[in-house]
Amino acid sequence: MMSPNLSPDDRGSSHAANFRHTPLQIIHFIGNFLRIWSVYSMYSYLSQTGASVVLFIFSCLVPSSILFLILQKPWKGRPLSNTQVVPSLINGVITALYYILWGVGLKSCGPVRAILAEYSGAVLGVLSAVLYGRKGHIWKKVGGLFAMLASFYFLSQGWATATYSPFSYNDSDDTEGKTQEILNMKSMIAPIFAGVLSALRRVITRRISLKNQLKRRLHAITIASATCFLFPVAMWDMIVGSSSTNVELPFSVWAFSSTILFGVILIFYVDSIAEERLHMVFSSPRHLMVAGGCLILMEIFYKMDFSLPGFLICCILLGFGIYEATSLERGKKENLNNIDVGDGIFDDQSQSQRSPLPT
């Protein structure tokens, strides 16, 4: 355990480490900015053309899976065991369901609600605490869960939009992205559940891959499995859609290319670097702060129906909820070699002390 009273040499080494991490933090911000930019381009494409979410996701996953397989070559190197490949294939099904639910939520709720709802994966931390955690931390985690639910409720009531925010008094008739009608909590179910699935797939990935290179090889298998699982769903959607109405998938170079390159491929490597080098997991207040800054920039750039005070209140509540829901004893967090920080789930790296996955 490190002493809280750091010597001047320790402080100097800490500042030097922070300085060394600055380029990685810049890369993390740029990667998330490009990913969120691709989300806005995807939202504009889906809302303007009325294209099928499943067909769009499938069309993006096909080249993404091919590129991942080419880059990682999971068939080369040390052979993968069935205990690693089979969970990766199952993880592909979870990934496919995540993309479908998240795409549906994006189309119905908009980018701000869909992106912030991804952080609902922190509820797995509450479940792990209730099922396997110490009794002293349960109420703190439950309080964090209520804070997250309050944030999502305010988002569903339009607090982040200038039209419905109680903190906005300006006429927003001239905004290009004006919300037509107020949403309700039911409309947030799809993106919130997608966030839980996204966290679950990351937890499974951490449990079956302890080495970074192995993690990337298994991720290529996961994306390929998700593409194969989506194939019959996309074909069914195309057949049913074409039989009822004349549904086609218009092509947009920027929407497809940005989703493939930034929304699927680049963000995986950026988040991997952040987790491995910066110890910054997805469902964390620091990650939320980066995403929040990017969302503010994109909302202003796209001239969306946006209320900054309402958005900040929702983000603060969500960040506080995530912080409380994913908290352990603060004094033990320095021991990073023995503790793996997951999306709300903190797993002992010792194989003999691993607890089962929450259900």
Residue pairs with C-beta under 8 A, 6 or more apart in sequence:
1 331
1 332
1 334
1 335
2 334
6 14
21 277
21 278
24 273
24 274
24 277
24 278
25 278
27 270
27 273
28 270
28 273
28 274
28 278
28 280
28 290
29 290
29 293
29 294
31 262
31 266
31 267
31 269
31 270
31 271
32 267
32 270
32 290
32 291
32 294
33 294
33 297
34 258
34 262
34 266
34 267
35 262
35 263
35 266
35 267
35 270
36 111
36 115
36 291
36 294
36 295
36 298
37 258
37 262
37 298
38 258
38 259
38 261
38 262
38 263
39 106
39 111
39 114
39 115
39 263
40 111
40 298
40 302
41 252
41 254
41 255
41 258
41 259
42 56
42 103
42 106
42 255
42 258
42 259
42 263
43 106
43 107
43 110
43 111
43 114
44 255
44 302
45 51
45 56
45 252
45 255
46 53
46 56
46 103
46 106
46 107
47 107
49 250
49 252
51 247
51 248
51 249
51 250
52 237
52 238
52 241
52 247
52 249
53 100
53 103
53 104
53 106
53 107
54 100
54 103
54 230
54 233
54 234
54 237
55 234
55 237
55 238
55 249
56 103
56 249
56 255
56 256
56 259
57 99
57 100
57 103
57 230
58 227
58 230
58 231
58 233
58 234
59 249
59 256
60 256
60 259
60 260
60 263
60 264
61 96
61 99
61 223
61 226
61 227
61 230
61 264
62 227
63 260
64 223
64 227
64 260
64 264
64 265
65 220
65 223
65 224
65 226
65 227
67 260
67 265
68 219
68 220
68 223
68 224
68 265
69 220
69 224
71 216
71 220
72 216
72 217
72 219
72 220
73 217
74 80
74 217
74 218
74 220
74 221
77 213
77 217
80 214
80 217
80 218
80 221
83 208
84 208
84 209
84 214
84 218
85 218
85 221
87 204
87 207
87 208
88 205
88 208
88 218
88 219
88 221
88 222
88 225
89 221
89 222
89 225
90 204
91 201
91 204
91 205
91 222
91 225
92 221
92 222
92 223
92 224
92 225
92 226
92 227
92 228
92 229
93 225
93 226
93 229
94 197
94 200
94 201
94 204
95 197
95 201
95 222
95 223
95 225
95 226
96 225
96 226
96 227
96 229
96 230
96 233
97 194
97 197
98 194
98 197
98 198
98 201
99 194
99 226
99 230
100 230
100 233
101 190
101 191
101 193
101 194
101 197
102 114
102 118
102 190
102 191
102 194
102 195
102 198
104 190
105 113
105 114
105 117
105 187
105 188
105 190
105 191
105 192
105 194
106 114
106 191
108 183
108 187
108 190
109 117
109 183
109 187
109 188
109 190
109 191
110 177
110 179
110 304
111 295
111 298
111 304
112 155
112 160
112 295
112 299
112 304
112 306
112 311
113 155
113 156
113 160
113 183
113 188
113 191
114 191
115 291
115 295
116 151
116 152
116 155
116 288
116 291
116 295
116 314
116 315
116 318
117 152
117 155
117 188
117 191
117 192
117 194
117 195
118 191
118 194
118 195
118 198
118 282
119 148
119 195
119 282
119 283
119 287
119 288
119 318
119 322
120 148
120 152
120 191
120 192
120 193
120 195
120 196
120 199
121 195
121 196
121 198
121 199
121 200
121 202
121 282
121 283
121 343
121 344
122 144
122 148
122 199
122 283
122 321
122 322
122 325
122 326
122 343
122 344
123 145
123 148
123 196
123 325
123 344
124 196
124 199
124 200
124 203
124 342
124 343
124 344
124 345
124 358
125 141
125 283
125 325
125 326
125 343
125 344
125 345
125 346
126 141
126 142
126 144
126 145
126 325
126 344
127 358
128 344
128 345
128 346
128 355
128 358
129 137
129 138
129 141
129 325
130 138
130 141
130 142
131 358
132 355
132 358
133 141
137 327
137 328
137 329
140 324
140 327
141 324
141 325
141 326
141 327
143 324
144 320
144 321
144 322
144 323
144 324
144 325
144 326
144 327
145 321
145 325
146 321
147 317
147 318
147 320
147 321
147 324
148 317
148 318
148 321
148 322
148 325
149 321
150 317
150 321
151 314
151 315
151 317
151 318
151 321
152 185
152 188
152 192
152 318
153 185
154 160
154 310
154 313
154 314
154 317
155 188
155 314
156 183
156 184
156 185
156 187
156 188
157 164
157 182
157 183
158 164
158 165
158 179
158 182
158 183
158 310
159 165
159 166
159 167
159 307
159 310
159 311
159 313
159 314
160 306
160 307
160 310
160 311
160 314
161 172
161 179
161 305
161 306
161 307
161 310
162 168
162 170
162 172
162 175
162 305
162 306
162 307
163 172
163 175
163 178
163 179
163 305
164 179
164 182
165 307
165 309
165 310
166 310
167 307
167 309
167 310
167 313
168 307
168 309
168 310
172 178
172 305
175 303
175 304
175 305
175 306
176 302
176 303
176 304
177 302
177 303
177 304
177 305
177 306
178 305
179 305
198 282
199 282
199 283
199 342
199 343
199 344
201 222
202 281
202 282
202 342
202 343
203 342
203 343
203 345
203 357
204 357
205 215
205 218
205 219
205 222
206 215
206 340
206 342
206 347
207 347
207 354
207 357
208 218
209 215
209 218
210 349
212 272
212 276
215 272
216 272
219 268
223 264
238 247
241 247
271 282
274 280
274 281
274 287
275 281
275 282
279 336
279 341
280 286
280 287
281 287
281 341
281 342
281 343
282 343
283 322
283 326
283 343
283 344
284 322
284 326
284 341
285 319
285 320
285 322
285 323
288 315
288 318
288 319
288 322
289 315
289 319
292 311
292 312
292 315
295 311
296 308
296 311
298 304
299 306
299 311
300 306
322 344
325 344
326 343
326 344
326 346
328 339
328 346
332 339
333 339
337 349
338 348
338 349
338 350
339 346
339 347
339 348
339 349
340 346
340 347
340 348
340 349
345 358
347 354
347 355
348 354
348 355
